Amino acid sequence: MGHDVRAIGNHKLDISNLKALAKDLSKRLSAHVEYGYNQYFWLDIDGNEIEPSYDNIIFGRIEHPASNQTIWLSDELYQMHEIIAKHGERFMELPCFKDGSFLKLEFDRALKGVDYEIRDIENEIDYGTIFNDTFHGFNSHYCERWWGFCRTFMEPDSYLQGNMDAVIKYRKQIMELQKIMGGTEVVYLDDQGETQYLNEGDYNWQDILNELNTIFKETTINVSEFMKHKNRLPKDVYPLAFYDDFKDLINIEE
């Protein structure tokens, strides 16, 4: 499999509960929002193994005036949260935990926060995943893959003469999506490289920035600063991460 670009940014969404988030997204996306969960988990509320239906279980719908688009908002951790709510601190004593360390890791993730997915099912648009304070946008905006993205910031060759325009277009699309989500900055990471672990929802926004400012400090490019001077890296000197606050694009718009 090839390496892809993963854009992760901060957000200001109301994640206090599922319905509140649905209302917030309906306003921001100017769309109807149906909310609930997908019944994909293979345990019932008492930890017994079941055959999941994989149906979307709808709790409610937020209407938006004059909209003809419906967004599906799914709580990916709902069934685990239900088990925890019923059994409290004793949920780890359920038989299903005796042989499954991976299951303990999944529930530990559920205890730490939220995991919501948003998509337009009818139009096959995946917007991304919402965690505690990060929004993980899907990479469908960008036609190139990770190595092509990196090479745009290196000394040019004939293949990539026009690739900068594609990157700028991609950044503008990401910036607009970030504005909708209340975010102001993003990082671009390799979904299979050395920064792959930062793609996990366990890492809050400040955790990600701390990693880039310490472990990956020498191999992270500040994109908006790069755009001021375009001092390209030598060929075959690949960055490991990118940080983008869109300041160069904001100045152009102003």
Disulfide bonds with the S-S distance in Angstrom:
none
